[in-house]
Amino acid sequence: MDTSYKKIVPIVTCTALILGLAAPAAAAEADALSDVVPDPVLRAVINQTLSTEEAPRADDAPISAEDMKQLVGSDAAEIDAAEDDALFDMKGLCSDNLDYLEQDPVSLNPSHGIHSLEGMQYAVNLKSLDLSENSITDLSPLAGLENLTYLELDRNNITDLAPLSGLTGLEHLNLYNNLIYDITPLSTLDQINWFDLHYANRGAAHLPIDALAGMTALEYISIESNDLVNEDMAALAGLQNLNYIKLNANHITDLTAISSYLDGIMAGDACRIEANNQSLPDWEPAVVQAQPSGGDVTLTVPAVTGIDALYREPSDWSISPAIEAEMDQAVEGVSVDFQTDDDGYPIPDQATFTFENRTYGSALREQGDLCLTYAVTAMDFETFTETLPFVYTLYLPVELRQDPLYQAELSWESNSSFSIIDTAAGAEASAPLTIRLNATSGDPVELSEVSSIQFFVAGKAYDAPVEGLEAQNITVDGNTISFQVALTQEAPFSGAQYITPVVEYLRTGSDAPETIQRDTLSFHLFAGDASAFQVDDVIQFDSGTAENGSITSRPVRLSIPGEAISFVDLRDEFENILASGKKQEDGSYCFTVKQEDLAQIDHFLISADQFLYPEVRGELVTPPSGGGSSSGSGDKTQITTNPDGSTTTTVTSPDGTVTKTTKKPDGSKEVVETTKDGKVTTTTTDTAGTKTQVIVQPDGSSSTTVKHADGSSSATSVHADGMVKSEVTLSAKAVEAQKEAVPLPMPALSATSDREQAPAVTVKLPGNGAVPVEIPVSNVTAGTVAVLVKSDGTEEIIKRSLTTEAGIAVALTNGDTVKIVENSKHFLDVDASYWGADAVAFASSRELFSGTGKETFSPDAPMDRAMIVTVLARLEGIDTSAGATWYEAGAQWATANGISDGSHLDAVLTREQLAAMLWRYAGSPAPQGTLSGFRDCEDVSVWASDAMSWAVDAGLISGTNSSTLAPQGKATRAQVAMMLMRFVEYMAP
């Protein structure tokens, strides 16, 4: 029986069945491949790229896998060789033409808005891809794009590079500003010749770069800001084709691995190495201590190795090496350079500080950075332009110290602490005064002559000498100068004055005049009736008056004819008040001091027509008989004379209330009342008439009222829960009297980071205009801000509030209420010792711009033009949250106000562009100086010349070193913060 038909039928039937089932699955797969790009922004970019006049595509049109194959573009070699204006059209896919749609929440960089690359796996013919400034994290869809030669992914959030490991045709790769901690997957990409790995993990951690060793085709490499150390340089040792190496902002001192390239630069080869801003995390700030006589002090510094070529004569005469040491900020009287050997070559590990002779004056205590610079300049004699093919700078924190050379001592023969001219007895000059000069070592300074002695008021910056006085009978003997103070006939001097002599002299064997400067020496002078003059220089204290740890003096005679004494204090050598004198009926003064302070008595402060500071000492003596307390009418009263001359009357009432009234010789008074329940009321009245009352309740709450003599006042309440509220009224007189911010008459507040608990101040001001005021703050920092509380209850940080030594300066109008908030941000990459720490705190606390991450600021990262117009708009008070993109409102404001033309917002901001925007914001003021002192002044664009000159004049911008302005350099985030802080200070009313 033929069974072939039967056998075939089931086979055919099964095949038909299989084909019938497969048809829907194939259709489903075809549908899936007809729309492969889910990210709406990526979809728009691709559609825009594929769209033609003949076949236009909508931004949201579906994109099939076949469509993706149409993406090709030029290869890396063609793009890298092209002009900038042609680059966009040459790239197979590029998102640069998109607006910024958002601020990336991770990096806080502006983002075009692409989050997913899904669908890119079908672009199998793509040669060049640029998706910079987006929010991309996953590169998996790129894993199979073997035709890619050009890839730009800077300013995204990429962490894993494994998907790129198979893209062996890559020649150009940009991964700047991502979250990369491992580049090992790239070790097999040996065709890459252009690689930007700058700031690859946003400065968060050290980035190992061993994988670079396999990239033997590399010509350009940027590995800036990756916390690299010397050991990392080994990865570059075998790379033979490099022509541009960027190592800025790392911790490198050994360039041996790339020394052959430096040899080539010295021979005129077209190579470039940048290694600016190196630092050493383990370097402890070095103390450089100089002798008073000045001279050289040598500091051992890290030797930068691998730069031997700089110590040889270059074979190309257009090449000039330079090795310099300097302070980042000039210090008067100090210079620094490398120590040199016998042949005049710098010794690489020896920096020599040269101090000038510090004859007199205060001790030098100056902190800063020692900058070591190694550079090569190349001159093009056809165009007469200079380039800098090699530059390396290392910054080392140091502290410079130097004490003065001489010690001078002034004395006179007298039983008084005053030098006296007894005019009533016919005297026209004082007894001789003597100045002795000794070196700090104690050895006498031999003098040959004195050319002049003039007398000035001590402690005052008066330009003219005291009228009516001259030095006579000047003699010199060894280290001793003697002279008399004589009265002149033209302008008779009378009364008492605190005098400082200015003495010009010559030392033996020297023809260079030296000067004992003003306030080096001082003495008190009295001219008048000496018989009526008495200022005791010893205060006797009766041991029998000791009570509760205090002791009272015997009467002290203080009589200075011609001077009306208003008060007298006893002070120690540090100007701390030990006691205030109480004036007795006979005109004498008594003082009550703490017993432990008796030995600390150093001088009086006598407030007469001027302040006088005669020396005095305390002496303990046997007590006289008698008592010092009384009682009657149920009250117990005790009177105590304090060491400072004040008297304290203590009254204890039958109900337990204790009232202590202290009256001081200057007329000021303090009354402290303590009730039985613990309530304490302290009322003080100072010599200017200002009255302050502080009431402290048993529960810890308190209230403080201040009434100023000019009519200003304040009331401050502190609740038991710590909430502080103040209301301050300023009089028209107080406002008119101040040229700068008016200090508010109120107790200092303590700023807090909790806005709900932050102290609040309401001001009442004359008129309707804004008045600059200074709110006292006890714990002010650069991050302390004033927050305006609006009438609707909303709050806004006042961007232009400034910190002062005493608190916060801010311009307010009548009725404004502000809170004082500690709004400092903590950034791991901005140490307290960082040069721009205060500026970073200023900018971030005022929310002009924030960090690049939760705990990172990225101070060395560049800022773009979109961000700066947004920052300036925020400073102006513009709401930058409006608009289709995060920067639109700022750009519109800047364009409308002539701050910026609104172009190239995605471009990196240069230092001269920043200066120009601030200059226009300030009203384009005319500059007063020039830039001729900077060797790169010719690099300043013509349109920016006035702006840069103004910025330098105003102190907004300084050179990257003492002679370089770097106008075309990138404006880093820290530099912008610093210039903004200075700009706000400059614009303050």
Residue pairs with C-beta under 8 A, 6 or more apart in sequence:
33 64
33 65
33 66
33 122
34 62
34 64
34 65
35 62
35 63
35 64
36 63
36 64
36 65
36 68
36 118
36 119
36 122
37 43
37 46
37 63
37 68
37 118
37 119
38 116
38 118
38 119
39 114
39 115
39 116
39 117
39 118
39 119
40 60
41 95
41 98
41 101
41 112
41 113
41 114
41 115
41 134
42 95
42 114
42 116
42 117
42 119
42 120
43 59
43 60
43 61
43 63
44 59
44 60
44 98
45 93
45 94
45 95
45 98
45 114
46 63
46 67
46 68
46 71
46 93
46 119
47 57
47 58
47 59
47 60
47 61
47 63
48 57
48 59
48 97
49 71
49 92
49 93
49 94
50 57
50 63
50 67
50 70
50 71
51 57
63 119
65 122
68 119
68 120
68 122
68 123
68 124
69 122
69 123
69 124
69 125
70 125
71 92
71 93
71 123
71 125
71 126
72 92
72 125
72 126
72 127
73 90
73 91
73 92
73 93
73 126
73 127
73 128
73 129
73 150
74 82
74 90
74 91
74 92
74 127
74 128
74 150
75 127
75 128
75 149
75 150
75 171
76 127
76 128
76 149
76 150
76 170
76 171
76 172
76 193
76 194
77 149
77 171
78 90
79 87
79 90
79 91
79 128
79 150
79 172
80 150
80 172
80 194
82 90
88 94
88 96
88 97
90 128
91 128
91 129
91 130
91 150
92 123
92 126
92 127
92 128
92 129
93 123
93 126
93 128
93 129
93 130
93 131
94 129
94 130
94 131
95 112
95 114
95 130
95 131
95 132
95 133
95 134
96 130
96 132
96 133
96 906
98 112
98 113
99 112
99 884
99 885
99 888
100 110
100 111
100 112
100 113
100 133
100 866
100 885
100 886
100 887
100 905
100 906
101 111
101 112
101 113
101 884
101 885
101 886
102 110
102 111
102 113
102 135
102 885
102 886
103 109
103 110
103 111
103 886
104 110
104 111
104 135
104 157
106 135
106 157
106 179
106 853
107 155
107 156
107 157
107 177
107 202
107 852
107 853
108 850
108 851
108 852
108 853
109 133
109 155
109 177
109 852
110 133
110 864
110 866
110 867
110 885
110 886
110 887
110 906
111 133
111 134
111 135
112 133
112 134
113 134
113 135
114 131
114 134
114 135
114 136
115 134
115 135
115 136
115 137
116 136
116 138
117 131
117 136
117 138
117 139
117 140
117 141
117 142
118 141
119 141
120 126
120 129
120 141
120 142
120 145
121 141
121 142
121 143
121 144
121 145
123 129
123 145
124 144
124 145
124 146
124 147
125 147
126 145
126 147
126 148
127 147
127 148
127 149
127 150
128 148
128 149
128 150
128 151
129 142
129 145
129 148
129 150
129 151
129 152
130 150
130 151
130 152
131 152
131 153
131 156
132 152
132 153
132 154
132 155
132 156
132 174
133 154
133 155
133 156
133 906
134 155
134 156
135 156
135 157
136 153
136 156
136 157
136 158
137 156
137 157
137 158
137 159
138 160
138 163
139 153
139 158
139 160
139 161
139 163
139 164
140 163
141 163
142 148
142 151
142 163
142 164
142 167
143 163
143 164
143 166
143 167
144 166
145 167
146 166
146 167
146 168
146 169
147 169
148 167
148 169
148 170
149 169
149 170
149 171
149 172
149 191
150 170
150 171
150 172
151 164
151 167
151 170
151 172
151 173
151 174
152 172
152 173
152 174
153 174
153 175
153 178
154 174
154 175
154 176
154 177
154 178
154 196
155 176
155 177
155 178
156 177
156 178
157 178
157 179
158 175
158 178
158 179
158 180
159 178
159 179
159 180
159 181
160 185
161 175
161 180
161 182
161 183
161 185
161 186
162 185
164 170
164 173
164 185
164 186
164 189
165 185
165 186
165 188
165 189
167 189
168 188
168 189
168 190
168 191
169 191
170 189
170 191
170 192
171 191
171 192
171 193
171 194
171 217
172 192
172 193
172 194
172 195
173 186
173 189
173 192
173 194
173 195
173 196
174 195
174 196
175 195
175 196
175 197
175 200
176 196
176 197
176 198
176 199
176 200
176 222
177 198
177 199
177 200
177 202
177 861
178 200
178 201
178 202
179 201
179 202
179 204
180 197
180 200
180 201
180 207
181 201
181 205
181 207
182 208
183 197
183 200
183 207
183 208
183 209
183 211
183 212
184 208
184 210
184 211
185 211
186 192
186 211
186 215
187 210
187 211
187 213
187 214
187 215
188 214
189 214
189 215
190 214
190 215
190 216
190 217
191 217
192 215
192 217
192 218
193 217
193 218
193 219
193 220
193 241
194 218
194 219
194 220
195 212
195 215
195 218
195 220
195 221
195 222
196 220
196 222
197 207
197 209
197 221
197 222
197 223
197 226
198 222
198 223
198 224
198 225
198 226
198 246
199 224
199 225
199 226
199 858
199 860
199 861
200 207
200 226
201 207
201 226
202 852
202 853
202 856
202 858
202 861
203 225
203 226
203 227
203 829
203 856
203 858
203 860
203 861
204 828
204 829
204 853
204 856
205 227
206 226
206 227
206 228
206 229
207 223
207 226
207 227
207 228
208 232
209 223
209 226
209 228
209 232
209 235
210 232
210 234
210 235
211 235
212 218
212 221
212 223
212 235
212 236
212 239
213 234
213 235
213 236
213 237
213 238
213 239
215 239
216 238
216 239
216 240
216 241
217 241
218 239
218 241
218 242
219 241
219 242
219 243
219 244
220 242
220 243
220 244
221 236
221 239
221 242
221 244
221 245
221 246
222 246
223 246
223 247
223 250
224 246
224 247
224 248
224 249
224 250
225 248
225 249
225 250
225 860
225 861
226 250
227 250
227 251
228 247
228 250
228 251
228 252
229 250
229 251
229 252
230 251
230 252
230 253
230 254
232 252
233 252
233 254
233 255
233 256
233 257
233 258
234 257
235 257
236 242
236 245
236 257
236 258
237 257
237 258
242 258
242 261
242 271
243 270
243 271
243 272
244 271
244 272
244 273
245 258
245 261
245 271
245 272
245 273
245 274
246 274
247 273
247 274
247 275
247 278
248 274
248 275
248 276
248 277
249 276
249 277
249 278
249 860
250 275
250 278
251 278
251 279
251 280
251 281
252 275
252 278
253 278
253 280
253 302
253 303
253 304
253 305
253 394
254 304
254 305
254 306
255 262
255 273
255 275
255 304
255 305
255 306
255 307
255 392
256 305
256 306
257 306
258 273
258 306
259 306
259 307
259 308
259 309
261 269
261 271
261 273
262 273
262 306
262 307
262 309
262 310
262 376
262 390
263 309
264 271
265 271
265 272
265 273
265 309
265 319
265 376
265 378
265 389
265 390
266 309
266 310
266 312
266 314
266 315
266 316
266 319
266 321
266 376
267 314
267 315
267 316
267 319
268 314
268 315
268 316
268 318
268 319
268 378
270 389
271 389
272 389
272 390
273 389
273 390
273 391
273 392
274 391
275 391
275 392
275 393
276 391
276 392
276 393
276 960
277 393
277 395
277 860
278 392
278 393
278 394
278 395
279 394
279 395
279 396
280 302
280 394
280 396
283 302
283 396
283 397
285 367
285 397
285 398
285 399
286 299
286 370
286 396
286 397
286 398
286 399
287 398
287 399
287 401
288 297
288 299
288 353
288 398
288 399
288 400
288 401
289 297
289 401
289 402
290 297
290 334
290 353
290 355
290 358
290 364
290 400
290 401
290 402
291 355
291 402
292 357
292 358
292 402
292 403
292 404
292 405
292 406
292 439
292 440
293 357
293 405
294 333
294 354
294 355
294 356
294 357
294 358
294 402
294 405
295 354
295 355
296 352
296 353
296 354
296 355
297 352
297 353
297 355
298 339
298 350
298 351
298 352
298 353
299 350
299 351
299 352
299 353
299 370
299 398
300 349
300 350
301 349
301 350
301 351
301 370
301 372
301 394
301 396
302 349
302 394
302 396
303 348
303 349
304 348
304 372
304 374
304 392
304 394
305 348
307 348
307 374
307 392
309 321
310 321
310 323
310 374
310 376
311 321
311 323
311 345
311 346
314 320
314 321
318 378
318 379
318 380
318 381
319 376
319 377
319 378
320 376
320 377
320 378
320 379
321 374
321 375
321 376
321 377
322 373
322 374
322 375
322 376
322 377
323 338
323 346
323 373
323 374
323 375
324 337
324 338
324 372
324 373
324 375
325 336
325 337
325 338
325 351
325 352
325 370
325 371
325 372
325 373
326 335
326 336
326 337
326 370
326 371
326 373
326 961
326 962
327 334
327 336
327 368
327 369
327 370
327 371
327 398
328 368
328 369
328 370
328 371
328 395
328 835
328 961
329 368
330 962
331 364
331 366
331 368
331 400
333 355
333 356
333 358
333 364
333 402
334 353
334 354
334 355
334 356
334 364
334 366
334 400
334 402
335 353
335 354
336 351
336 352
336 353
336 354
336 370
337 346
337 351
337 352
337 354
338 346
338 347
338 348
338 350
338 351
338 352
338 372
339 346
339 347
339 350
339 351
339 352
340 346
340 347
341 347
351 370
351 372
353 400
355 400
355 402
357 405
358 364
358 402
358 403
358 404
358 405
359 404
359 405
359 406
359 514
359 515
360 404
360 405
360 406
360 408
360 515
360 516
360 517
360 520
361 404
361 517
361 520
362 404
363 401
363 402
363 403
363 404
364 400
364 401
364 402
364 403
365 399
365 400
365 401
366 399
366 400
366 401
367 397
367 398
367 399
367 400
368 397
368 398
368 400
369 395
369 396
369 397
369 398
369 835
370 395
370 396
370 397
370 398
371 393
371 394
371 395
371 396
371 961
372 393
372 394
372 395
372 396
373 391
373 392
373 393
373 961
374 390
374 391
374 392
374 393
375 388
375 390
375 391
375 392
376 388
376 389
376 390
376 391
377 386
377 387
377 388
378 386
378 387
378 388
378 389
379 385
379 386
380 386
380 387
393 961
397 833
403 440
404 440
405 439
405 440
406 437
406 438
406 439
406 440
406 445
407 437
407 438
407 439
407 440
408 435
408 436
408 437
408 438
408 516
408 520
408 521
409 435
409 436
409 438
409 521
410 433
410 434
410 435
410 501
410 521
410 522
410 523
411 433
411 434
411 436
412 419
412 430
412 431
412 432
412 433
412 434
412 523
413 431
413 432
414 420
414 431
416 533
416 535
416 537
417 524
417 535
417 537
417 614
417 615
417 616
418 496
418 523
418 524
418 525
418 526
418 533
418 535
418 614
419 430
419 431
419 433
419 485
419 523
419 524
419 525
419 526
420 430
420 431
420 525
420 526
420 527
420 530
420 533
421 427
421 428
421 429
421 430
421 485
421 486
421 487
421 525
421 526
421 527
421 528
422 528
422 529
422 530
422 531
423 487
423 494
423 527
423 528
423 529
424 528
424 529
424 530
424 531
425 530
428 486
428 487
429 472
429 473
429 484
429 485
429 486
429 487
430 484
430 485
430 486
430 525
431 484
432 473
432 482
432 483
432 484
433 482
433 483
433 484
433 485
433 523
434 480
434 481
434 482
435 480
435 481
435 482
435 483
435 501
435 503
435 516
435 521
436 444
436 479
436 480
436 481
437 444
437 445
437 447
437 479
437 480
437 481
437 516
438 444
438 445
438 479
439 445
444 478
444 479
445 479
445 507
446 478
446 479
446 507
446 508
446 509
447 476
447 478
447 479
447 480
447 481
447 505
447 506
447 507
447 508
448 476
448 505
448 506
448 507
448 508
448 509
448 510
449 476
449 505
449 506
450 474
450 476
450 481
450 483
450 503
450 504
450 505
451 504
451 505
451 506
451 513
452 471
452 502
452 503
452 504
453 471
453 474
453 483
453 501
453 502
453 503
453 504
454 465
454 471
454 501
454 502
455 465
455 466
455 469
455 470
455 471
455 485
455 499
455 500
455 501
455 502
456 462
456 465
456 466
456 499
456 500
456 501
456 502
456 518
457 466
457 497
457 498
457 499
457 500
457 610
458 498
458 499
458 500
458 518
458 519
458 522
459 498
459 500
459 519
459 522
459 611
466 493
466 497
466 499
467 490
467 491
467 493
468 487
468 488
468 490
468 491
468 492
468 493
469 485
469 486
469 487
469 488
469 493
469 499
469 525
470 485
470 486
470 488
471 483
471 484
471 485
471 486
471 501
472 483
472 484
472 485
472 486
473 482
473 483
473 484
474 481
474 482
474 483
475 481
475 482
475 483
476 482
476 505
481 503
481 505
485 499
485 525
487 493
487 527
493 527
494 527
494 528
494 562
495 526
495 527
495 528
495 560
495 561
495 562
495 563
495 609
496 524
496 525
496 526
496 560
496 562
496 563
496 608
496 610
496 612
497 524
497 525
497 610
498 522
498 523
498 524
498 610
498 611
498 612
498 613
499 522
499 523
499 524
499 525
500 518
500 519
500 520
500 521
500 522
501 516
501 521
501 523
502 515
502 516
502 517
502 518
503 515
503 516
504 513
504 514
504 515
505 513
505 514
505 515
505 516
506 512
506 513
506 514
507 514
524 612
524 613
524 614
526 533
526 560
528 561
528 562
529 561
532 559
532 561
533 559
533 560
533 561
534 557
534 558
534 559
535 557
535 558
535 559
535 560
535 604
535 606
535 614
536 556
536 557
536 558
536 616
537 614
537 615
537 616
537 617
538 616
538 617
538 618
538 619
539 553
539 554
539 556
539 570
539 591
539 601
539 616
539 617
539 618
539 619
539 643
540 553
540 554
540 619
540 620
540 621
541 551
541 552
541 553
541 554
541 593
541 598
541 618
541 619
541 620
541 621
541 643
542 551
542 552
542 553
542 554
542 621
542 622
542 623
542 624
543 551
543 620
543 621
543 622
543 623
544 622
544 623
544 624
545 551
545 552
545 592
545 623
545 628
545 641
546 595
547 640
549 594
549 595
549 596
550 592
550 593
550 594
550 595
550 640
550 642
550 643
551 592
551 593
551 594
551 595
551 598
551 620
551 643
552 590
552 591
552 592
552 628
552 640
552 641
552 642
552 643
553 590
553 591
553 592
553 593
553 618
553 641
553 643
554 590
554 621
554 624
555 584
555 586
555 588
555 589
555 590
556 581
556 588
556 589
556 590
556 591
556 645
557 587
557 588
558 565
558 568
558 581
558 587
558 588
558 589
558 604
558 606
559 587
560 606
560 608
560 612
563 608
563 609
563 612
564 608
564 609
565 606
565 607
565 608
565 665
566 607
566 608
566 665
566 666
566 667
566 687
567 580
567 581
567 607
567 645
567 664
567 665
567 666
567 667
567 668
567 687
568 580
568 581
568 589
568 604
568 605
568 606
568 607
568 644
568 645
568 665
568 666
569 577
569 578
569 579
569 580
569 581
569 604
569 605
569 644
569 645
569 664
569 665
569 666
570 577
570 578
570 579
570 580
570 581
570 591
570 593
570 601
570 604
570 616
570 643
570 644
570 645
571 577
571 578
571 602
571 603
571 604
571 605
572 578
572 597
572 600
572 601
572 602
573 600
573 602
573 603
577 605
577 644
578 593
578 594
578 597
578 600
578 601
578 643
578 644
579 591
579 592
579 593
579 597
579 642
579 643
579 644
579 645
579 646
580 591
580 642
580 644
580 645
580 646
580 662
580 664
580 665
580 666
580 668
581 589
581 590
581 591
581 644
581 645
581 646
581 664
581 665
582 589
582 590
582 591
582 592
582 641
582 642
582 645
582 646
582 647
582 663
582 664
582 665
583 589
583 645
583 665
584 590
589 645
589 665
590 641
590 642
590 645
590 647
591 641
591 642
591 643
591 644
591 645
591 646
592 640
592 641
592 642
592 643
592 644
592 646
592 647
592 648
593 601
593 618
593 642
593 643
593 644
594 643
597 643
598 618
598 620
598 643
599 618
601 616
601 617
601 618
601 643
602 615
602 616
602 617
603 613
603 614
603 615
603 616
604 612
604 613
604 614
604 616
605 611
605 612
605 613
606 612
606 613
606 614
607 666
607 687
618 643
628 638
628 639
628 640
629 636
629 637
629 638
629 639
630 637
630 638
630 639
631 637
634 653
634 654
635 651
635 652
635 653
635 654
636 651
636 652
637 649
637 650
637 651
637 652
638 649
638 650
639 647
639 648
639 649
639 650
640 647
640 648
640 649
640 650
641 647
642 648
642 662
644 664
644 665
645 664
645 665
646 662
646 663
646 664
646 665
647 662
647 663
648 660
648 661
648 662
649 660
649 661
649 662
649 663
650 658
650 659
650 660
651 658
651 659
651 660
651 661
652 658
653 659
655 675
655 676
656 675
656 676
657 673
657 674
657 675
657 676
658 673
658 674
659 671
659 672
659 673
659 674
660 670
660 671
660 672
660 673
661 669
661 670
661 671
662 669
662 670
662 671
662 672
663 669
666 687
667 687
668 684
668 685
668 686
668 687
669 684
669 685
670 682
670 683
670 684
670 685
671 681
671 682
671 683
671 684
672 680
672 681
672 682
672 683
673 680
673 681
673 682
674 680
677 698
678 697
678 698
679 695
679 696
679 697
679 698
680 694
680 695
680 696
681 693
681 694
681 695
681 696
682 693
682 694
682 695
682 696
683 691
683 692
683 693
683 694
684 691
684 692
684 693
685 691
685 692
686 692
688 709
689 708
689 709
690 706
690 707
690 708
690 709
690 745
691 706
691 707
692 704
692 705
692 706
692 707
693 704
693 705
694 702
694 703
694 704
695 702
695 703
695 704
696 702
697 720
699 720
700 720
701 717
701 718
701 719
701 720
702 717
702 718
703 715
703 716
703 717
703 718
704 714
704 715
704 716
704 717
704 718
704 746
704 747
705 713
705 714
705 715
705 716
706 713
706 714
706 745
706 746
706 747
707 713
708 731
708 734
708 745
710 731
710 733
710 734
710 737
711 731
711 733
711 734
712 728
712 729
712 730
712 731
712 734
712 745
713 728
713 729
713 745
714 726
714 727
714 728
714 729
714 744
714 745
714 746
715 726
715 727
716 724
716 725
716 726
716 727
716 746
716 747
717 724
717 725
717 726
718 724
722 757
723 757
723 759
724 749
724 750
724 759
724 760
725 759
725 760
725 761
725 762
726 746
726 749
726 759
726 760
726 761
726 762
727 761
727 762
727 763
727 764
728 744
728 745
728 746
728 761
728 762
728 763
728 764
729 763
729 764
730 742
730 744
730 763
730 764
730 765
730 766
730 771
730 773
731 766
732 766
732 767
734 742
734 745
735 742
735 765
735 766
735 771
740 772
741 772
741 773
741 774
741 804
741 809
741 810
742 771
742 772
742 773
742 774
743 773
743 774
743 776
743 806
744 761
744 763
744 773
744 774
744 775
744 776
746 761
746 775
746 776
747 776
748 776
748 777
748 778
748 806
748 807
749 759
749 761
749 775
749 776
749 777
749 778
749 807
749 820
750 759
750 777
750 778
750 779
751 758
751 759
751 777
751 779
751 780
751 781
751 784
751 820
751 821
751 822
752 758
752 759
752 820
752 821
752 822
753 821
753 822
753 823
753 824
755 787
755 795
755 819
755 821
758 787
758 819
758 820
758 821
759 819
759 820
760 789
760 817
760 818
760 819
760 820
761 775
761 817
761 818
761 819
761 820
762 815
762 816
762 817
763 771
763 773
763 812
763 814
763 815
763 816
763 817
764 814
764 815
765 771
765 812
765 813
765 814
766 814
767 814
768 813
768 814
769 813
770 811
770 812
770 813
770 989
771 811
771 812
771 813
772 809
772 810
772 811
772 988
772 989
773 809
773 810
773 811
773 812
774 804
774 806
774 807
774 808
774 809
775 786
775 807
775 808
775 809
775 810
775 818
775 820
776 806
776 807
777 784
777 806
777 807
777 808
777 820
779 822
780 803
780 804
780 805
780 806
780 807
780 808
781 803
781 822
781 824
781 841
782 803
782 824
782 837
782 838
782 839
782 841
782 842
782 845
783 822
783 823
783 824
783 825
783 841
783 842
783 844
783 845
784 803
784 808
784 820
784 821
784 822
784 823
784 824
784 845
785 797
785 798
785 801
785 808
785 820
785 821
785 823
785 845
785 846
786 797
786 798
786 801
786 808
786 810
786 818
786 819
786 820
786 821
787 795
787 796
787 797
787 798
787 818
787 819
787 820
787 821
788 795
788 796
788 797
788 798
788 816
788 817
788 818
789 795
789 817
789 818
789 819
790 796
795 819
797 821
797 823
797 845
797 846
797 847
798 810
798 818
798 846
799 846
799 847
799 848
799 874
799 875
799 877
799 984
800 810
800 811
800 875
800 984
800 987
800 988
801 808
801 809
801 810
801 846
802 808
802 809
802 810
802 984
802 985
802 988
803 809
803 842
808 820
809 988
810 818
811 988
811 989
812 818
823 845
823 846
823 847
824 841
824 844
824 845
825 841
825 844
825 845
825 850
825 851
825 857
826 855
827 840
827 844
827 851
827 855
827 856
827 857
828 855
828 856
829 856
829 857
829 858
829 859
830 836
830 837
830 840
830 857
830 859
830 974
831 837
834 840
834 859
834 974
835 974
836 859
836 974
836 975
836 977
836 978
838 981
839 974
839 977
839 978
839 980
839 981
840 857
840 859
840 973
840 974
840 977
842 977
842 980
842 981
842 984
843 849
843 871
843 976
843 977
843 980
843 981
844 850
844 851
844 857
844 977
847 874
848 871
848 874
848 875
848 977
848 980
849 867
849 870
849 871
849 874
849 973
849 976
849 977
851 857
851 858
852 858
852 861
852 973
857 973
857 974
858 973
859 972
859 973
859 974
859 977
860 972
860 973
860 974
861 972
861 973
862 908
862 909
862 970
862 971
862 972
862 973
863 908
863 909
863 971
863 972
863 973
863 976
864 905
864 906
864 907
864 908
864 909
865 900
865 904
865 905
865 906
865 907
865 908
865 909
865 913
866 887
866 890
866 891
866 905
866 906
867 887
867 909
868 909
868 913
868 914
868 917
868 971
868 976
869 887
869 890
869 891
869 893
869 894
869 899
869 900
869 902
869 905
869 917
870 880
870 886
870 887
870 889
870 890
870 891
871 890
871 976
871 980
872 890
872 893
872 894
872 899
872 917
872 918
872 921
873 880
873 889
873 890
873 893
873 894
874 880
874 890
875 980
875 984
876 893
878 889
878 890
878 893
879 889
880 886
880 887
880 889
880 890
881 889
882 888
882 889
883 889
883 892
887 905
891 900
891 902
891 905
892 902
893 899
894 900
894 902
894 917
895 901
895 902
897 920
897 921
898 920
899 917
899 920
899 921
900 917
908 970
908 971
909 970
909 971
909 976
910 967
910 968
910 969
910 970
910 971
911 957
911 965
911 966
911 967
911 968
911 969
911 970
911 971
911 975
912 940
912 941
912 944
912 947
912 948
912 967
912 968
913 944
913 971
914 957
914 971
914 975
914 976
914 979
915 944
915 947
915 948
915 950
915 951
915 956
915 957
915 967
915 979
916 943
916 944
916 947
916 948
918 947
918 951
918 956
918 979
918 983
919 925
919 946
919 947
919 950
919 951
920 947
921 983
922 950
922 983
922 986
922 987
924 946
925 950
926 946
926 950
927 946
927 949
927 950
927 953
928 949
928 950
928 953
929 949
929 952
929 953
930 937
930 949
931 937
931 940
931 945
931 948
931 949
931 952
931 965
933 963
934 959
934 963
934 964
934 965
935 963
935 964
936 964
936 965
936 966
936 967
937 965
939 965
939 966
939 967
939 968
940 948
940 965
940 967
941 967
944 967
948 957
948 965
948 967
951 957
951 979
952 958
952 965
954 982
954 986
955 982
955 986
956 979
956 982
956 983
956 986
957 965
957 979
959 965
959 966
960 966
960 969
971 979
